[in-house]
Amino acid sequence: MIAINVSSNADRILADVALTEREMKTALMRALNRTADGVKTDAGREIRKSYNVTAKALNGTDRRAGAFDITRATTATLIARVTASGRPLQLIGFAPRQTKAGVSVAVRKGSRKVLEHAFIARMKSGHAGVFVRRSQKRLPIDEKYTISVPGMLGAKQVQTALRPLAMERFDKAFEQNLRFVLVKRGG
């Protein structure tokens, strides 16, 4: 599981503003949930900067693709979590090209790799994929897959880009929610 931790300068802000415990927990809960929504969006954007994957695959609308799940914070549990789950993605979604040597695919942006002896085929069911034969015989064949969404999210360049974005989102959301609580109570 990939986790993104968010900390804040909430102590400094809370020293300036006198809030009840309930108001503080409500503001934190809302800020954490808004941050989690934003981190999900940022994660997809950062993954697509490095990998040649569609938003459709990242959002889990593909049959085998992974998806981002958000566990929302409550006032009792002030933890929001964005997790990625899913199986490896089909190579057919990574711009495959049939060549004399096999199939060329672009999993990472800017680079192509050739899978020797592979071929692109559409089954009678309508399913298309990149396949290889197990032996010299015509059948059986195996479909080829690549990295999963959790694997993409765990990449070092994606993680290093997400951490400051998450911190920035949390600080902004927490400040907005504190202002909301103060306006709501008339202060």
Residue frames as a rotation matrix with the C-alpha (Angstrom) as fourth column:
MET 1
0.589 0.808 0.000 0.00
0.808 -0.589 0.000 0.00
0.000 0.000 -1.000 0.00
ILE 2
-0.486 -0.678 0.552 1.26
0.662 -0.698 -0.273 3.46
0.570 0.233 0.788 -0.85
ALA 3
0.437 0.616 -0.655 0.60
0.892 -0.391 0.228 6.11
-0.116 -0.684 -0.720 1.81
ILE 4
-0.253 -0.449 0.857 0.99
0.448 -0.839 -0.308 9.84
0.858 0.306 0.413 1.65
ASN 5
-0.010 0.166 -0.986 1.38
0.993 -0.111 -0.029 11.54
-0.114 -0.980 -0.164 5.03
VAL 6
0.067 0.111 0.992 0.33
0.365 -0.928 0.079 15.15
0.929 0.356 -0.103 5.47
SER 7
-0.103 -0.078 -0.992 1.42
0.975 -0.203 -0.085 17.35
-0.195 -0.976 0.097 8.34
SER 8
0.348 0.381 0.857 0.70
0.573 -0.810 0.127 21.01
0.742 0.447 -0.500 8.85
ASN 9
-0.828 -0.534 0.173 1.45
0.238 -0.613 -0.753 24.12
0.508 -0.582 0.634 10.79
ALA 10
0.122 0.992 -0.028 -1.94
0.349 -0.016 0.937 23.71
0.929 -0.124 -0.349 12.49
ASP 11
0.106 -0.121 -0.987 -0.47
0.994 0.041 0.102 24.29
0.028 -0.992 0.125 15.96
ARG 12
-0.863 -0.477 -0.164 0.65
0.474 -0.879 0.061 27.80
-0.173 -0.025 0.985 14.97
ILE 13
-0.628 0.700 0.341 -2.72
-0.058 -0.479 0.876 28.62
0.776 0.530 0.342 13.44
LEU 14
0.233 0.784 -0.576 -4.67
0.569 0.371 0.734 27.18
0.789 -0.498 -0.359 16.39
ALA 15
-0.386 -0.434 -0.814 -2.64
0.914 -0.296 -0.276 29.28
-0.121 -0.851 0.511 18.83
ASP 16
-0.997 0.002 0.074 -3.94
0.017 -0.968 0.250 32.40
0.072 0.250 0.965 17.08
VAL 17
-0.315 0.948 -0.049 -7.58
-0.601 -0.159 0.783 31.23
0.734 0.277 0.620 17.00
ALA 18
-0.778 0.135 0.613 -9.57
-0.518 0.414 -0.749 29.96
-0.355 -0.900 -0.252 19.97
LEU 19
-0.237 0.676 -0.698 -11.61
-0.685 0.393 0.613 26.99
0.689 0.623 0.370 18.73
THR 20
0.377 0.392 0.839 -13.58
-0.828 0.550 0.115 24.38
-0.416 -0.737 0.532 20.56
GLU 21
-0.539 -0.600 0.590 -12.41
-0.325 0.795 0.512 20.80
-0.777 0.085 -0.624 20.17
ARG 22
0.156 0.710 0.687 -15.43
0.524 0.530 -0.667 20.00
-0.837 0.464 -0.289 18.00
GLU 23
0.876 0.151 -0.458 -14.79
-0.229 -0.706 -0.670 22.97
-0.425 0.692 -0.584 15.69
MET 24
-0.027 -0.977 -0.212 -11.13
-0.873 -0.080 0.481 22.03
-0.487 0.198 -0.851 15.35
LYS 25
-0.512 -0.131 0.849 -11.91
0.050 0.982 0.181 18.39
-0.858 0.135 -0.496 14.56
THR 26
0.546 0.781 0.303 -14.53
0.431 0.048 -0.901 19.42
-0.718 0.623 -0.310 12.01
ALA 27
0.712 -0.347 -0.611 -12.12
-0.614 -0.730 -0.300 21.79
-0.341 0.589 -0.733 10.28
LEU 28
-0.384 -0.902 0.198 -9.38
-0.711 0.425 0.560 19.13
-0.590 0.075 -0.804 10.23
MET 29
-0.189 0.395 0.899 -11.76
0.318 0.891 -0.324 16.47
-0.929 0.225 -0.294 8.93
ARG 30
0.828 0.559 -0.044 -12.97
0.171 -0.328 -0.929 18.67
-0.534 0.762 -0.367 6.07
ALA 31
0.429 -0.749 -0.504 -9.43
-0.848 -0.527 0.061 19.73
-0.311 0.401 -0.862 5.19
LEU 32
-0.496 -0.627 0.601 -8.18
-0.411 0.779 0.474 16.13
-0.765 -0.012 -0.644 5.17
ASN 33
0.125 0.628 0.768 -11.05
0.497 0.630 -0.596 14.97
-0.858 0.457 -0.234 2.96
ARG 34
0.916 0.162 -0.367 -10.56
-0.185 -0.641 -0.745 17.83
-0.355 0.750 -0.557 0.51
THR 35
0.036 -0.985 -0.171 -6.83
-0.895 -0.107 0.432 17.10
-0.444 0.137 -0.885 0.45
ALA 36
-0.376 -0.138 0.916 -7.48
0.024 0.987 0.159 13.41
-0.926 0.082 -0.368 -0.27
ASP 37
0.672 0.664 0.327 -9.70
0.397 0.051 -0.917 14.34
-0.626 0.746 -0.229 -3.23
GLY 38
0.794 -0.410 -0.450 -6.97
-0.580 -0.734 -0.354 16.62
-0.185 0.542 -0.820 -4.55
VAL 39
-0.218 -0.911 0.350 -4.22
-0.700 0.396 0.594 14.06
-0.680 -0.115 -0.724 -4.02
LYS 40
0.106 0.337 0.936 -6.19
0.397 0.848 -0.351 11.55
-0.912 0.409 -0.044 -6.08
THR 41
0.965 0.260 0.023 -6.33
0.142 -0.448 -0.883 14.08
-0.220 0.855 -0.469 -8.93
ASP 42
0.489 -0.854 -0.176 -2.66
-0.845 -0.514 0.148 15.03
-0.217 0.076 -0.973 -8.51
ALA 43
-0.132 -0.533 0.836 -1.62
-0.287 0.827 0.483 11.37
-0.949 -0.176 -0.262 -8.43
GLY 44
0.519 0.402 0.754 -3.31
0.576 0.488 -0.656 10.69
-0.632 0.775 0.022 -11.76
ARG 45
0.979 -0.161 -0.125 -1.73
-0.204 -0.765 -0.611 13.78
0.003 0.624 -0.781 -13.27
GLU 46
0.224 -0.962 0.155 1.77
-0.874 -0.128 0.468 12.90
-0.431 -0.241 -0.870 -12.01
ILE 47
-0.005 -0.173 0.985 1.48
0.115 0.978 0.172 9.28
-0.993 0.114 0.015 -13.17
ARG 48
0.763 0.387 0.517 0.44
0.531 0.079 -0.844 10.43
-0.368 0.919 -0.145 -16.65
LYS 49
0.735 -0.598 -0.321 3.53
-0.647 -0.760 -0.066 12.67
-0.204 0.256 -0.945 -16.81
SER 50
-0.255 -0.917 0.307 5.79
-0.794 0.380 0.475 9.59
-0.552 -0.123 -0.825 -16.55
TYR 51
-0.660 0.077 0.747 3.70
0.214 0.973 0.089 6.76
-0.720 0.218 -0.659 -17.97
ASN 52
-0.861 0.348 -0.371 1.79
-0.475 -0.286 0.832 6.45
0.184 0.893 0.412 -21.23
VAL 53
-0.749 0.638 -0.179 -1.47
0.661 0.699 -0.273 5.53
-0.049 -0.323 -0.945 -19.49
THR 54
-0.422 0.684 0.595 -4.95
0.170 -0.586 0.793 6.93
0.891 0.436 0.131 -19.95
ALA 55
-0.696 0.290 0.657 -7.05
-0.701 -0.471 -0.535 8.60
0.154 -0.833 0.531 -17.27
LYS 56
0.372 0.872 -0.318 -9.67
-0.788 0.478 0.389 5.92
0.491 0.105 0.865 -18.00
ALA 57
0.185 -0.388 -0.903 -7.25
0.212 0.913 -0.349 3.20
0.960 -0.127 0.251 -16.88
LEU 58
-0.817 -0.570 0.089 -6.24
0.074 -0.255 -0.964 5.14
0.572 -0.781 0.250 -13.76
ASN 59
-0.507 0.695 0.509 -9.81
-0.852 -0.491 -0.179 5.82
0.126 -0.525 0.842 -12.69
GLY 60
-0.785 0.089 0.613 -10.69
-0.230 0.877 -0.421 2.14
-0.576 -0.471 -0.668 -12.80
THR 61
0.224 0.920 -0.323 -13.17
-0.748 -0.050 -0.662 2.15
-0.625 0.390 0.676 -15.65
ASP 62
-0.210 -0.341 -0.916 -11.16
-0.810 0.585 -0.032 -0.48
0.547 0.736 -0.399 -17.53
ARG 63
0.679 0.602 -0.421 -12.18
-0.338 0.765 0.548 -4.02
0.652 -0.230 0.723 -16.67
ARG 64
0.539 -0.543 -0.644 -8.84
0.697 0.717 -0.020 -5.14
0.473 -0.438 0.765 -15.18
ALA 65
-0.135 -0.683 0.718 -7.42
0.148 -0.731 -0.667 -1.75
0.980 0.017 0.199 -14.23
GLY 66
-0.520 -0.123 -0.845 -6.77
0.849 0.034 -0.527 -0.47
0.094 -0.992 0.087 -10.79
ALA 67
0.347 0.649 0.677 -8.40
0.399 -0.756 0.520 2.45
0.849 0.090 -0.521 -9.19
PHE 68
-0.807 -0.498 0.318 -7.79
-0.032 -0.501 -0.865 5.01
0.590 -0.708 0.389 -6.51
ASP 69
0.226 0.844 -0.486 -9.86
0.669 0.228 0.708 4.59
0.708 -0.485 -0.513 -3.38
ILE 70
-0.475 -0.311 0.823 -10.32
-0.312 -0.815 -0.488 7.29
0.823 -0.489 0.290 -0.76
THR 71
-0.074 0.396 -0.915 -10.88
0.896 0.429 0.113 6.44
0.438 -0.812 -0.386 2.88
ARG 72
0.142 0.239 0.961 -12.45
0.070 -0.970 0.231 9.58
0.987 0.034 -0.155 4.30
ALA 73
-0.891 -0.444 -0.093 -11.62
0.177 -0.153 -0.972 11.15
0.417 -0.883 0.215 7.63
THR 74
0.334 0.937 -0.098 -14.25
0.521 -0.098 0.848 11.49
0.785 -0.334 -0.521 10.34
THR 75
0.375 -0.177 0.910 -14.22
-0.620 -0.777 0.105 13.60
0.689 -0.604 -0.401 13.47
ALA 76
0.887 -0.052 0.459 -13.49
-0.342 0.594 0.728 10.41
-0.310 -0.803 0.509 15.42
THR 77
0.338 -0.783 0.522 -10.72
0.687 0.584 0.432 9.26
-0.643 0.213 0.736 13.05
LEU 78
0.735 -0.093 -0.671 -8.75
-0.321 -0.920 -0.224 12.19
-0.597 0.381 -0.706 11.66
ILE 79
-0.491 -0.833 0.256 -7.03
-0.116 0.353 0.928 10.18
-0.864 0.426 -0.270 8.94
ALA 80
0.716 0.583 -0.382 -7.76
-0.482 0.018 -0.876 10.36
-0.504 0.812 0.294 5.22
ARG 81
-0.260 -0.806 0.531 -6.09
-0.110 0.571 0.813 7.81
-0.959 0.153 -0.237 2.97
VAL 82
0.541 0.294 -0.788 -5.69
-0.815 -0.050 -0.578 7.54
-0.209 0.954 0.213 -0.78
THR 83
-0.173 -0.569 0.804 -4.83
-0.235 0.816 0.527 4.01
-0.956 -0.098 -0.275 -1.90
ALA 84
-0.013 0.104 -0.994 -4.30
-1.000 0.026 0.016 2.49
0.028 0.994 0.104 -5.29
SER 85
-0.146 -0.001 0.989 -5.26
-0.272 0.962 -0.039 -1.05
-0.951 -0.275 -0.141 -6.10
GLY 86
0.713 0.492 -0.500 -5.48
-0.623 0.115 -0.774 -3.18
-0.323 0.863 0.388 -9.15
ARG 87
0.543 -0.457 0.704 -3.84
0.442 0.869 0.223 -5.77
-0.714 0.191 0.674 -11.31
PRO 88
-0.584 -0.798 -0.147 -1.24
0.220 -0.330 0.918 -5.21
-0.781 0.504 0.368 -14.00
LEU 89
0.247 0.679 -0.691 -2.59
-0.484 -0.532 -0.695 -3.32
-0.840 0.506 0.197 -17.03
GLN 90
0.582 0.039 0.812 -2.93
0.565 0.699 -0.439 -4.85
-0.585 0.714 0.385 -20.48
LEU 91
-0.475 -0.866 -0.157 -0.22
0.411 -0.376 0.831 -3.87
-0.778 0.330 0.534 -22.97
ILE 92
-0.208 0.458 0.864 -2.86
0.968 -0.033 0.250 -3.16
0.143 0.888 -0.437 -25.62
GLY 93
0.794 0.578 -0.191 -3.50
0.607 -0.776 0.173 0.15
-0.048 -0.254 -0.966 -23.85
PHE 94
0.355 -0.766 -0.536 0.10
0.112 -0.535 0.838 1.37
-0.928 -0.357 -0.104 -24.34
ALA 95
0.553 -0.035 -0.833 0.15
-0.710 -0.544 -0.448 2.28
-0.437 0.838 -0.325 -28.05
PRO 96
0.049 -0.566 0.823 1.27
0.099 0.823 0.560 -1.09
-0.994 0.054 0.097 -29.44
ARG 97
0.397 -0.014 -0.918 2.69
-0.881 -0.284 -0.377 -1.32
-0.255 0.959 -0.125 -32.97
GLN 98
0.801 -0.116 0.587 3.22
0.192 0.979 -0.069 -4.54
-0.566 0.167 0.807 -34.84
THR 99
0.267 -0.788 -0.555 6.78
-0.910 -0.395 0.123 -4.79
-0.316 0.472 -0.823 -36.22
LYS 100
0.370 -0.210 -0.905 8.70
-0.543 0.741 -0.394 -7.54
0.754 0.637 0.160 -38.01
ALA 101
-0.662 -0.733 -0.153 10.48
-0.260 0.417 -0.871 -8.42
0.702 -0.537 -0.467 -34.76
GLY 102
-0.620 0.490 -0.613 7.35
0.777 0.493 -0.392 -8.40
0.110 -0.719 -0.686 -32.58
VAL 103
0.517 0.805 0.290 5.30
0.680 -0.593 0.432 -5.68
0.519 -0.026 -0.854 -30.90
SER 104
-0.694 -0.684 0.225 6.64
0.459 -0.662 -0.593 -2.28
0.554 -0.308 0.773 -29.89
VAL 105
0.462 0.848 -0.261 4.95
0.753 -0.219 0.621 -0.68
0.469 -0.483 -0.739 -26.85
ALA 106
-0.427 -0.529 0.734 5.41
0.043 -0.822 -0.568 2.65
0.903 -0.211 0.374 -25.05
VAL 107
0.260 0.479 -0.839 4.82
0.857 0.286 0.429 2.07
0.446 -0.830 -0.336 -21.34
ARG 108
0.010 -0.341 -0.940 6.96
0.679 -0.687 0.257 5.00
-0.734 -0.641 0.225 -20.20
LYS 109
0.921 0.322 -0.219 6.69
0.100 -0.739 -0.666 8.34
-0.376 0.592 -0.713 -21.95
GLY 110
0.553 -0.702 -0.448 9.43
-0.808 -0.582 -0.086 8.86
-0.200 0.409 -0.890 -24.51
SER 111
-0.601 -0.796 0.075 10.61
-0.746 0.592 0.305 5.26
-0.287 0.127 -0.949 -24.80
ARG 112
0.568 0.714 -0.410 9.45
-0.812 0.567 -0.137 2.19
0.134 0.411 0.902 -26.70
LYS 113
-0.436 -0.651 0.621 10.36
-0.664 0.699 0.266 -1.42
-0.607 -0.297 -0.737 -26.09
VAL 114
-0.048 0.353 -0.934 9.99
-0.873 0.440 0.211 -4.32
0.485 0.826 0.287 -28.48
LEU 115
0.100 0.158 0.982 8.57
-0.620 0.782 -0.063 -7.62
-0.778 -0.603 0.176 -27.25
GLU 116
-0.666 -0.453 -0.593 10.09
-0.745 0.360 0.561 -10.16
-0.040 0.816 -0.577 -29.61
HIS 117
-0.931 0.278 -0.237 7.77
0.155 0.888 0.434 -12.72
0.331 0.367 -0.869 -31.17
ALA 118
-0.545 0.792 -0.274 4.69
0.293 -0.126 -0.948 -10.97
-0.785 -0.597 -0.164 -29.78
PHE 119
-0.835 0.353 0.423 1.64
0.383 -0.180 0.906 -10.13
0.396 0.918 0.015 -31.88
ILE 120
-0.739 0.673 -0.032 -1.54
-0.526 -0.607 -0.596 -8.07
-0.421 -0.424 0.802 -31.66
ALA 121
-0.858 0.494 -0.141 -4.78
0.271 0.668 0.693 -10.01
0.437 0.556 -0.707 -32.06
ARG 122
-0.449 0.823 0.349 -8.51
-0.893 -0.426 -0.145 -9.58
0.029 -0.377 0.926 -31.60
MET 123
-0.928 0.140 0.344 -10.36
0.028 0.950 -0.311 -12.59
-0.371 -0.279 -0.886 -30.20
LYS 124
-0.625 0.764 0.157 -13.78
0.514 0.252 0.820 -13.76
0.587 0.593 -0.551 -31.37
SER 125
0.056 0.644 -0.763 -15.24
0.990 -0.133 -0.040 -12.16
-0.127 -0.753 -0.645 -28.25
GLY 126
0.757 0.169 0.632 -13.97
0.369 -0.908 -0.199 -8.77
0.540 0.383 -0.749 -29.44
HIS 127
0.842 -0.499 -0.204 -11.17
0.054 -0.299 0.953 -8.57
-0.537 -0.813 -0.225 -26.86
ALA 128
0.734 -0.675 0.078 -7.92
-0.019 -0.134 -0.991 -7.17
0.679 0.726 -0.111 -28.28
GLY 129
0.867 -0.479 0.139 -4.53
-0.170 -0.021 0.985 -7.73
-0.469 -0.877 -0.100 -26.73
VAL 130
0.183 -0.901 -0.394 -0.80
-0.914 -0.008 -0.405 -8.29
0.362 0.434 -0.825 -27.14
PHE 131
0.886 0.254 0.387 -0.07
-0.373 0.887 0.272 -12.01
-0.274 -0.386 0.881 -27.09
VAL 132
-0.269 -0.915 -0.299 2.85
-0.962 0.268 0.046 -14.48
0.038 0.300 -0.953 -27.26
ARG 133
0.561 0.392 -0.729 2.82
-0.450 0.884 0.129 -18.17
0.695 0.255 0.672 -28.05
ARG 134
0.697 -0.277 0.661 3.90
-0.589 0.306 0.748 -20.63
-0.410 -0.911 0.050 -25.36
SER 135
-0.044 -0.698 0.715 5.66
0.183 0.698 0.693 -22.85
-0.982 0.161 0.097 -27.90
GLN 136
-0.912 -0.350 -0.216 6.14
-0.164 -0.172 0.971 -23.29
-0.377 0.921 0.099 -31.63
LYS 137
-0.555 0.782 0.284 2.55
0.831 0.528 0.171 -24.54
-0.016 0.331 -0.944 -31.90
ARG 138
-0.436 0.481 0.761 -0.26
0.250 -0.747 0.615 -22.16
0.865 0.459 0.206 -32.83
LEU 139
0.469 0.621 0.628 -2.00
-0.550 -0.351 0.758 -22.52
0.691 -0.701 0.177 -29.47
PRO 140
0.530 0.711 -0.462 -1.95
0.846 -0.482 0.228 -21.85
-0.060 -0.512 -0.857 -26.53
ILE 141
-0.186 -0.527 0.829 -1.19
0.434 -0.801 -0.412 -18.14
0.881 0.283 0.378 -26.35
ASP 142
-0.004 0.114 -0.993 -0.76
0.983 -0.183 -0.025 -15.82
-0.185 -0.976 -0.112 -23.34
GLU 143
0.706 0.272 0.654 -1.70
0.403 -0.914 -0.056 -12.18
0.582 0.303 -0.755 -23.08
LYS 144
-0.356 -0.914 -0.193 1.04
0.799 -0.191 -0.571 -9.80
0.485 -0.357 0.798 -21.91
TYR 145
0.812 0.574 -0.106 0.61
0.516 -0.620 0.591 -7.27
0.273 -0.535 -0.800 -19.11
THR 146
-0.160 -0.856 0.492 2.70
0.288 -0.517 -0.806 -4.47
0.944 0.013 0.329 -17.64
ILE 147
-0.942 -0.325 -0.080 2.91
0.185 -0.308 -0.933 -2.41
0.279 -0.894 0.350 -14.46
SER 148
-0.031 0.949 -0.314 -0.12
0.954 0.122 0.275 -1.90
0.300 -0.291 -0.909 -12.18
VAL 149
0.479 0.301 0.825 -1.52
0.125 -0.953 0.275 1.44
0.869 -0.029 -0.494 -10.95
PRO 150
0.982 -0.175 -0.071 -0.05
0.050 -0.120 0.991 0.86
-0.182 -0.977 -0.109 -7.42
GLY 151
0.247 -0.941 0.231 3.31
0.896 0.313 0.315 0.26
-0.369 0.129 0.921 -9.05
MET 152
-0.003 -0.180 0.984 3.04
0.685 -0.717 -0.129 3.53
0.728 0.674 0.125 -10.96
LEU 153
0.796 0.382 0.471 1.99
-0.059 -0.724 0.687 5.41
0.603 -0.575 -0.553 -7.82
GLY 154
0.872 -0.474 -0.123 4.93
0.280 0.277 0.919 3.94
-0.402 -0.836 0.374 -5.91
ALA 155
0.372 -0.766 0.524 7.48
0.800 -0.021 -0.599 5.18
0.470 0.642 0.605 -8.44
LYS 156
-0.219 -0.582 -0.783 10.03
0.915 -0.401 0.041 7.50
-0.338 -0.708 0.621 -6.84
GLN 157
-0.943 -0.172 0.284 9.44
0.282 -0.866 0.414 10.43
0.175 0.470 0.865 -9.22
VAL 158
-0.095 0.979 0.179 5.67
0.239 -0.153 0.959 10.27
0.966 0.134 -0.219 -8.62
GLN 159
0.423 0.231 -0.876 6.05
0.873 0.155 0.462 10.11
0.242 -0.961 -0.136 -4.82
THR 160
-0.514 -0.692 -0.507 8.53
0.789 -0.613 0.036 13.00
-0.336 -0.381 0.861 -4.68
ALA 161
-0.842 0.266 0.469 6.20
0.111 -0.766 0.633 15.15
0.528 0.585 0.615 -6.79
LEU 162
0.064 0.984 -0.163 3.09
0.382 0.127 0.915 14.29
0.922 -0.121 -0.368 -4.73
ARG 163
-0.109 -0.131 -0.985 4.38
0.989 0.088 -0.121 15.07
0.103 -0.987 0.120 -1.24
PRO 164
-0.907 -0.234 -0.351 4.75
0.305 -0.938 -0.163 18.86
-0.291 -0.255 0.922 -1.64
LEU 165
-0.676 0.727 0.124 1.46
-0.190 -0.334 0.923 19.04
0.712 0.601 0.363 -3.55
ALA 166
0.068 0.703 -0.708 -0.34
0.641 0.512 0.571 17.24
0.764 -0.493 -0.416 -0.72
MET 167
-0.415 -0.302 -0.858 1.18
0.885 -0.353 -0.303 19.54
-0.211 -0.885 0.414 1.91
GLU 168
-1.000 0.023 -0.001 0.21
-0.023 -0.948 0.319 22.62
0.006 0.319 0.948 -0.06
ARG 169
-0.372 0.923 -0.098 -3.34
0.002 0.106 0.994 21.36
0.928 0.369 -0.041 -0.58
PHE 170
0.024 0.385 -0.923 -3.76
0.896 0.402 0.191 20.55
0.444 -0.831 -0.335 3.12
ASP 171
-0.717 -0.358 -0.599 -2.50
0.618 -0.724 -0.307 23.93
-0.323 -0.590 0.740 4.31
LYS 172
-0.915 0.394 0.088 -4.83
-0.261 -0.743 0.617 25.76
0.308 0.541 0.782 1.94
ALA 173
-0.162 0.908 -0.385 -7.86
0.151 0.409 0.900 23.59
0.975 0.087 -0.204 2.78
PHE 174
-0.166 0.061 -0.984 -7.26
0.964 0.219 -0.149 23.80
0.206 -0.974 -0.095 6.53
GLU 175
-0.919 -0.203 -0.338 -6.98
0.275 -0.944 -0.182 27.58
-0.282 -0.260 0.923 6.41
GLN 176
-0.694 0.719 0.037 -10.20
-0.322 -0.355 0.878 27.82
0.645 0.597 0.477 4.37
ASN 177
0.010 0.726 -0.688 -12.05
0.476 0.601 0.642 25.58
0.879 -0.334 -0.340 6.81
LEU 178
-0.507 -0.219 -0.833 -10.84
0.853 -0.269 -0.448 27.57
-0.126 -0.938 0.323 9.80
ARG 179
-0.983 0.176 -0.051 -12.15
-0.182 -0.965 0.190 30.74
-0.015 0.196 0.980 8.18
PHE 180
-0.387 0.886 -0.255 -15.45
-0.109 0.230 0.967 28.98
0.916 0.402 0.008 7.49
VAL 181
-0.094 0.316 -0.944 -15.80
0.869 0.489 0.077 27.88
0.486 -0.813 -0.321 11.12
LEU 182
-0.755 -0.263 -0.601 -15.03
0.566 -0.725 -0.393 31.39
-0.332 -0.637 0.696 12.36
VAL 183
-0.869 0.494 0.000 -17.54
-0.394 -0.693 0.603 33.01
0.299 0.524 0.797 9.98
LYS 184
-0.253 0.803 -0.540 -20.16
0.223 0.591 0.775 30.41
0.941 0.076 -0.329 10.87
ARG 185
-0.077 0.206 -0.976 -19.87
0.982 0.183 -0.039 31.13
0.171 -0.961 -0.216 14.59
GLY 186
0.809 0.482 0.336 -19.82
0.469 -0.874 0.126 34.88
0.354 0.056 -0.933 13.94
GLY 187
0.665 -0.602 -0.441 -16.20
0.289 -0.338 0.896 35.63
-0.689 -0.723 -0.051 14.85
